[in-house]
Structure formats: structure tokens, C-alpha cells
Amino acid sequence: MAVPQTLDYLDMIFDEFVELHGDRAMGDDKAIRTGFARLGDYRVLVIGHQKGRNLEEKKECFWGCAHPEGYRKALGKMRLGRQV
């Protein structure tokens, strides 16, 4: 049995999930997943860590190792979530 990952939890817990991409400086880091989700009557910002299941996904997500753009992405989305 495969170990659940961030995207699996997002599908199980939240009604809606809109993924936000990029750090506005370099690019998008697929190891860090961010976005707005709906939990009942509440709109929340979710930040998660994605490793990938198969070799293709793992290469795409850098085996779960975030790069500097991933940390910038997470920090920027935290600031965005605080404003909303």
C-alpha cells in the first residue's frame, strides 16, 4: 500500500483546492504544494510537501527536496494568506 502524500490528503479533507504556482522570482518548485482550499465554511491556505510516487513523479518533485524557489513560494503564499 502506498503512503498517502499531500495531494491525497487535500483530496480527502478539503471540498475545493486551487493550487498556486511560482515564487514570482525564479519559477515553481513541485516539491512544495500551496493553494487555497475550502474546509466547510472556511477558506484556508494550505502548504504541503510532495515527494512523488513513481520515478517520474519523484524526478519532477526532486525527491521531495525543496529548492530556494520552493521556500520563497511558501513564504510568499503565507504572506498572501495573512492578507486575505
N, C-alpha and C positions, 0 to 999 in steps of 0.2 A: 504494500500500500504506500502510495506517495505521501510525503509530508505536505500538509497544506501550506501555501505561501500567501503573501499579501493579497494578491488578486483573488484568491479563493475566499479569503475572509471578507473582502469587500463585497463579493457576490452574495455571501451568506448573511451578512449583517445589515447592509445598507440597502435602501429602496432604490436610490439613484446614485450613480458615481460619474462625475465628469472629470476626466484626467486633465491635469495642467502640465504642459511640457516646457522645457527650457529654463535657463538661468538668466536670460537676457544679456549675456556677455559672450559665451562660447558656444553652447549647444545644450543638448538634452542628455542626461545620464539615465539610462534604462535601469540601473541598479536601484535608484530612488524613485518611487512612485508617489505622486502627490495629486490631490484633487479635492473638489468639493463633493460632499455626499449628503444624503438626507437620511436622518435617523428619526422616524416618527415625524413630529412637528419641527424638529431642529435641523438646521443646516450646519454641517461641521466641515472642517478642513482635515483631511487625512494625509498623513505622511507615512510611507512604509518602505520596507527594504525588500527587494525582489532578487532572488538568486537564479531562477530558471530551473526547468525540469530536465530537459534533454540537452544534448551537446549544443545544438543550435541556439536554444534559449540562453544557456549558460554563457556562450560566447557573446551574445547580444547584451547580456546583463553584466558582463565582465566577472562572472562567477560570484556576483554579489558584492564586488569591491567597488565602492563609490570613488569617483574621481572628484577633483576640486569643483567641477561644474555641478556635480550632484549635491555637494554641501551648499554651494551658492543657491541652487534650486530650492533646497529645503528651507534655508534661511529666508529667502525671498518670499516663499509661499507662507511661512509663518508670519512674516510681516503683513502680507496681504490678508491673511485670516484674522489678524488682530484689527484691521481697519474695517472689516465687513461687519 
